[in-house]
Amino acid sequence: MHQIFTTFAMMGLGTVELIIVAGVILLLFGSRLPKVMRSLGQGIVEFKRGVQGIEDDGPTGAGRDDGHR
């Protein structure tokens, strides 16, 4: 978390400026924010399921011996 603040500090943004920017974003997108966050959460869950499915499939490629030559 400290690295994020360091990055913003290098761009010349302090704590007060970040709070103002967050407030403006909240005012502009406040009504749509719950829908956006819900979609983001569903996307993360789908990604994790996909990664889990790939891990469950087992080894693939050159190391796999399925009887075909």
Distance bins in CASP14 RR format, pairs under 12 A and 6 or more apart:
PFRMAT RR
TARGET T0000
AUTHOR 0000-0000-0000
RMODE 2
METHOD distances of the structure
MODEL  1
1 7 0 0 0 0 0 1 0 0 0 0 0
1 8 0 0 0 0 0 1 0 0 0 0 0
2 8 0 0 0 0 0 1 0 0 0 0 0
2 9 0 0 0 0 0 1 0 0 0 0 0
3 9 0 0 0 0 0 1 0 0 0 0 0
3 10 0 0 0 0 0 1 0 0 0 0 0
4 10 0 0 0 0 0 1 0 0 0 0 0
4 11 0 0 0 0 0 1 0 0 0 0 0
4 13 0 0 0 0 0 1 0 0 0 0 0
4 14 0 0 0 0 0 1 0 0 0 0 0
4 15 0 0 0 0 0 1 0 0 0 0 0
4 18 0 0 0 0 1 0 0 0 0 0 0
5 11 0 0 0 0 0 1 0 0 0 0 0
5 12 0 0 0 0 0 1 0 0 0 0 0
5 13 0 0 0 0 1 0 0 0 0 0 0
5 14 0 0 0 0 1 0 0 0 0 0 0
5 15 1 0 0 1 0 0 0 0 0 0 0
5 17 0 0 0 0 0 1 0 0 0 0 0
5 18 0 0 0 0 1 0 0 0 0 0 0
6 12 0 0 0 0 0 1 0 0 0 0 0
6 13 0 0 0 0 0 1 0 0 0 0 0
6 14 0 0 0 0 0 1 0 0 0 0 0
7 13 0 0 0 0 1 0 0 0 0 0 0
7 14 0 0 0 0 0 1 0 0 0 0 0
7 18 0 0 0 0 0 1 0 0 0 0 0
8 14 1 0 0 1 0 0 0 0 0 0 0
8 15 0 0 0 0 1 0 0 0 0 0 0
8 16 0 0 0 0 0 1 0 0 0 0 0
8 17 0 0 0 0 1 0 0 0 0 0 0
8 18 1 0 0 1 0 0 0 0 0 0 0
8 19 0 0 0 0 0 1 0 0 0 0 0
8 21 0 0 0 0 1 0 0 0 0 0 0
8 22 0 0 0 0 0 1 0 0 0 0 0
9 15 0 0 0 0 1 0 0 0 0 0 0
9 17 0 0 0 0 0 1 0 0 0 0 0
9 18 0 0 0 0 1 0 0 0 0 0 0
11 17 0 0 0 0 1 0 0 0 0 0 0
11 18 0 0 0 0 0 1 0 0 0 0 0
11 21 0 0 0 0 0 1 0 0 0 0 0
12 18 0 0 0 0 0 1 0 0 0 0 0
13 19 0 0 0 0 0 1 0 0 0 0 0
13 20 0 0 0 0 1 0 0 0 0 0 0
13 21 1 0 0 1 0 0 0 0 0 0 0
13 22 0 0 0 0 0 1 0 0 0 0 0
14 20 0 0 0 0 1 0 0 0 0 0 0
14 21 0 0 0 0 1 0 0 0 0 0 0
14 22 0 0 0 0 0 1 0 0 0 0 0
15 21 0 0 0 0 0 1 0 0 0 0 0
15 22 0 0 0 0 0 1 0 0 0 0 0
16 22 0 0 0 0 0 1 0 0 0 0 0
16 23 0 0 0 0 0 1 0 0 0 0 0
17 23 0 0 0 0 0 1 0 0 0 0 0
17 24 0 0 0 0 0 1 0 0 0 0 0
18 24 0 0 0 0 0 1 0 0 0 0 0
18 25 0 0 0 0 0 1 0 0 0 0 0
19 25 0 0 0 0 0 1 0 0 0 0 0
19 26 0 0 0 0 0 1 0 0 0 0 0
20 26 0 0 0 0 0 1 0 0 0 0 0
20 27 0 0 0 0 0 1 0 0 0 0 0
21 27 0 0 0 0 0 1 0 0 0 0 0
21 28 0 0 0 0 0 1 0 0 0 0 0
22 28 0 0 0 0 0 1 0 0 0 0 0
22 29 0 0 0 0 0 1 0 0 0 0 0
22 30 0 0 0 0 0 1 0 0 0 0 0
22 33 0 0 0 0 0 1 0 0 0 0 0
23 29 0 0 0 0 0 1 0 0 0 0 0
23 30 0 0 0 0 1 0 0 0 0 0 0
23 33 0 0 0 0 0 1 0 0 0 0 0
24 30 0 0 0 0 0 1 0 0 0 0 0
25 32 0 0 0 0 0 1 0 0 0 0 0
25 33 0 0 0 0 1 0 0 0 0 0 0
25 36 0 0 0 0 0 1 0 0 0 0 0
26 32 0 0 0 0 0 1 0 0 0 0 0
26 33 1 0 0 1 0 0 0 0 0 0 0
26 34 0 0 0 0 0 1 0 0 0 0 0
27 33 0 0 0 0 0 1 0 0 0 0 0
28 36 0 0 0 0 0 1 0 0 0 0 0
29 35 0 0 0 0 1 0 0 0 0 0 0
29 36 1 0 0 1 0 0 0 0 0 0 0
29 37 0 0 0 0 0 1 0 0 0 0 0
30 36 0 0 0 0 1 0 0 0 0 0 0
30 37 0 0 0 0 0 1 0 0 0 0 0
32 38 0 0 0 0 0 1 0 0 0 0 0
32 39 0 0 0 0 0 1 0 0 0 0 0
33 39 0 0 0 0 0 1 0 0 0 0 0
33 40 0 0 0 0 0 1 0 0 0 0 0
34 40 0 0 0 0 0 1 0 0 0 0 0
34 41 0 0 0 0 0 1 0 0 0 0 0
35 41 0 0 0 0 0 1 0 0 0 0 0
35 42 0 0 0 0 0 1 0 0 0 0 0
36 42 0 0 0 0 0 1 0 0 0 0 0
36 43 0 0 0 0 0 1 0 0 0 0 0
37 43 0 0 0 0 0 1 0 0 0 0 0
37 44 0 0 0 0 0 1 0 0 0 0 0
38 44 0 0 0 0 0 1 0 0 0 0 0
38 45 0 0 0 0 0 1 0 0 0 0 0
39 45 0 0 0 0 0 1 0 0 0 0 0
39 46 0 0 0 0 0 1 0 0 0 0 0
40 46 0 0 0 0 0 1 0 0 0 0 0
40 47 0 0 0 0 0 1 0 0 0 0 0
41 47 0 0 0 0 1 0 0 0 0 0 0
41 48 0 0 0 0 0 1 0 0 0 0 0
42 48 0 0 0 0 0 1 0 0 0 0 0
42 49 0 0 0 0 0 1 0 0 0 0 0
43 49 0 0 0 0 1 0 0 0 0 0 0
43 50 0 0 0 0 0 1 0 0 0 0 0
43 51 0 0 0 0 0 1 0 0 0 0 0
44 50 0 0 0 0 0 1 0 0 0 0 0
44 51 0 0 0 0 0 1 0 0 0 0 0
45 51 0 0 0 0 0 1 0 0 0 0 0
45 52 0 0 0 0 0 1 0 0 0 0 0
46 52 0 0 0 0 0 1 0 0 0 0 0
46 53 0 0 0 0 0 1 0 0 0 0 0
47 53 0 0 0 0 0 1 0 0 0 0 0
47 54 0 0 0 0 0 1 0 0 0 0 0
48 54 0 0 0 0 0 1 0 0 0 0 0
48 55 0 0 0 0 0 1 0 0 0 0 0
49 55 0 0 0 0 0 1 0 0 0 0 0
49 56 0 0 0 0 0 1 0 0 0 0 0
50 56 0 0 0 0 1 0 0 0 0 0 0
50 57 0 0 0 0 0 1 0 0 0 0 0
51 57 0 0 0 0 0 1 0 0 0 0 0
52 58 0 0 0 0 0 1 0 0 0 0 0
54 60 0 0 0 0 1 0 0 0 0 0 0
57 64 0 0 0 0 0 1 0 0 0 0 0
58 64 0 0 0 0 1 0 0 0 0 0 0
58 66 0 0 0 0 0 1 0 0 0 0 0
59 65 0 0 0 0 1 0 0 0 0 0 0
59 66 0 0 0 0 0 1 0 0 0 0 0
60 66 0 0 0 0 0 1 0 0 0 0 0
61 68 0 0 0 0 0 1 0 0 0 0 0
END
